[in-house]
Each structure stands twice: as C-alpha cells, then as structure tokens.
Amino acid sequence: MDQQEFESGLQRDGFAAAVRVERAVGYSLAEHQHPFDARAFILEGEITLTVAGVATTYRPGDVFRLAAGTEHLESAGPAGVVYLSGRREAASS
C-alpha cells in the first residue's frame, strides 16, 4: 500500500482526512483509549503499539488500525515516528 491508496481507503471507509503526526525520540503514552476508530500509515521511523499485552512494531509502509475503545500503549522508535492518521467517529449503539 502507498500513501495515495491509504488516503483513498480512508475516504472510502468514512474516515476524516488524514493528518500528519510527528512523535519525537522518547515519545511514549501510557495505556489509554480513543472514542473513535483510528487508522494510520507509517511514513518514517517506527512506532510500537501494545494491545492486550501484545506489542507490535510498525515501520514505513505499514498500516495500523485501532477500533474505538481499544486500550493500548504507544512508543516511538529510536528515530521517532511520522505517520498519517485518520479518525472515524464510533458508531452509536
């Protein structure tokens, strides 16, 4: 997948337009959740997300997806990370 395909997929799937996010070396965020679905495309560096005790590292060209309400931790790699991120409001029940 490339950046254009990623952004087209966001639009097709009802996500807001992608925004560029940059996280510096040493960035980390304790366990938290979002009230929206998130999808991101890694441009530079790497980020590790830990969900239910399982850590997964994403690198350039990778896409990660998190459903609204998913508890997770985040940490940037040794060179930081730059990614495009899209959000979609969670469906109401």
Backbone hydrogen bonds in HBPLUS format (Angstrom, degrees):
<---DONOR---> <-ACCEPTOR-->    atom                        ^
c    i                          cat <-CA-CA->   ^        H-A-AA   ^      H-
h    n   atom  resd res      DA  || num        DHA   H-A  angle D-A-AA Bond
n    s   type  num  typ     dist DA aas  dist angle  dist       angle   num
A0006-PHE N   A0002-ASP O   2.96 MM   4  6.23 158.5  2.01 154.7 161.6     1
A0007-GLU N   A0003-GLN O   2.94 MM   4  6.20 167.7  1.96 156.0 157.9     2
A0008-SER N   A0004-GLN O   2.92 MM   4  6.11 156.4  1.98 149.0 155.8     3
A0009-GLY N   A0005-GLU O   2.91 MM   4  6.07 154.3  1.98 146.3 153.3     4
A0010-LEU N   A0006-PHE O   2.99 MM   4  6.36 148.4  2.09 148.7 157.6     5
A0011-GLN N   A0007-GLU O   3.19 MM   4  6.47 166.7  2.21 148.3 150.2     6
A0012-ARG N   A0008-SER O   2.91 MM   4  6.14 165.7  1.93 152.3 156.7     7
A0013-ASP N   A0009-GLY O   2.94 MM   4  5.99 150.6  2.02 145.2 152.3     8
A0015-PHE N   A0010-LEU O   2.85 MM   5  4.88 164.2  1.88 151.1 146.3     9
A0014-GLY N   A0011-GLN O   3.25 MM   3  5.34 168.5  2.26 108.8 110.9    10
A0016-ALA N   A0087-ARG O   2.74 MM  71  5.49 166.6  1.76 160.7 161.6    11
A0019-VAL N   A0085-SER O   2.93 MM  66  5.34 153.3  2.00 139.2 145.3    12
A0085-SER N   A0019-VAL O   2.84 MM  66  5.34 157.8  1.88 148.0 155.0    13
A0021-VAL N   A0083-TYR O   2.75 MM  62  5.33 164.6  1.77 166.9 171.8    14
A0083-TYR N   A0021-VAL O   2.88 MM  62  5.33 159.0  1.92 151.4 158.5    15
A0023-ARG N   A0081-VAL O   2.84 MM  58  5.27 169.8  1.85 161.6 164.2    16
A0081-VAL N   A0023-ARG O   2.94 MM  58  5.27 156.3  1.99 150.4 154.1    17
A0027-TYR N   A0024-ALA O   3.03 MM   3  5.60 154.1  2.09 140.1 139.6    18
A0076-ALA N   A0027-TYR O   2.95 MM  49  5.35 160.3  1.99 143.0 148.6    19
A0029-LEU N   A0074-GLU O   2.87 MM  45  5.16 156.0  1.92 147.1 147.8    20
A0074-GLU N   A0029-LEU O   3.20 MM  45  5.16 164.3  2.23 142.2 146.5    21
A0032-HIS N   A0072-HIS O   2.96 MM  40  5.62 148.1  2.06 144.0 150.6    22
A0072-HIS N   A0032-HIS O   2.89 MM  40  5.62 151.2  1.98 152.9 162.0    23
A0069-GLY N   A0034-HIS O   2.82 MM  35  5.53 157.3  1.87 162.1 169.1    24
A0037-ASP N   A0088-ARG O   2.82 MM  51  5.08 156.8  1.87 162.9 157.3    25
A0088-ARG N   A0037-ASP O   3.00 MM  51  5.08 147.7  2.10 141.6 146.1    26
A0038-ALA N   A0066-LEU O   2.79 MM  28  5.09 167.6  1.81 155.2 159.6    27
A0066-LEU N   A0038-ALA O   2.84 MM  28  5.09 162.4  1.87 146.9 149.1    28
A0039-ARG N   A0086-GLY O   3.06 MM  47  5.33 151.0  2.15 149.1 152.1    29
A0086-GLY N   A0039-ARG O   2.82 MM  47  5.33 163.4  1.85 162.4 168.1    30
A0040-ALA N   A0064-PHE O   2.89 MM  24  5.37 156.5  1.95 152.8 159.3    31
A0064-PHE N   A0040-ALA O   2.93 MM  24  5.37 149.7  2.03 141.7 151.6    32
A0041-PHE N   A0084-LEU O   2.86 MM  43  5.17 149.8  1.95 143.5 153.7    33
A0084-LEU N   A0041-PHE O   2.93 MM  43  5.17 159.3  1.97 145.2 149.0    34
A0042-ILE N   A0062-ASP O   2.97 MM  20  5.60 166.4  1.99 162.9 167.4    35
A0061-GLY N   A0042-ILE O   2.92 MM  19  5.55 163.6  1.94 149.7 146.2    36
A0043-LEU N   A0082-VAL O   2.81 MM  39  5.47 161.1  1.84 147.7 152.1    37
A0044-GLU N   A0082-VAL O   3.16 MM  38  5.03 160.9  2.20 136.0 138.2    38
A0082-VAL N   A0044-GLU O   3.00 MM  38  5.03 156.0  2.06 138.4 135.8    39
A0046-GLU N   A0080-GLY O   3.17 MM  34  6.53 151.9  2.26 150.0 149.7    40
A0077-GLY N   A0046-GLU O   2.71 MM  31  4.88 148.2  1.81 148.5 139.5    41
A0047-ILE N   A0058-TYR O   3.09 MM  11  5.44 150.7  2.18 144.1 153.2    42
A0058-TYR N   A0047-ILE O   2.80 MM  11  5.44 166.9  1.82 160.9 163.6    43
A0048-THR N   A0075-SER O   2.79 MM  27  5.28 165.4  1.81 155.8 160.6    44
A0075-SER N   A0048-THR O   2.97 MM  27  5.28 134.0  2.18 143.6 155.0    45
A0049-LEU N   A0056-THR O   2.95 MM   7  5.49 157.7  2.00 158.4 156.2    46
A0056-THR N   A0049-LEU O   2.86 MM   7  5.49 159.7  1.90 153.9 159.6    47
A0050-THR N   A0073-LEU O   3.03 MM  23  5.06 155.8  2.09 133.1 138.9    48
A0073-LEU N   A0050-THR O   3.03 MM  23  5.06 145.7  2.15 132.0 142.7    49
A0051-VAL N   A0054-VAL O   3.00 MM   3  5.33 156.2  2.06 143.4 139.4    50
A0054-VAL N   A0051-VAL O   2.95 MM   3  5.33 166.3  1.97 117.8 121.8    51
A0062-ASP N   A0059-ARG O   2.85 MM   3  5.57 160.2  1.89 154.6 158.5    52
A0070-THR N   A0067-ALA O   3.11 MM   3  5.75 151.3  2.19 146.3 144.7    53
A0080-GLY N   A0077-GLY O   2.97 MM   3  5.03 165.7  1.99 115.4 117.1    54
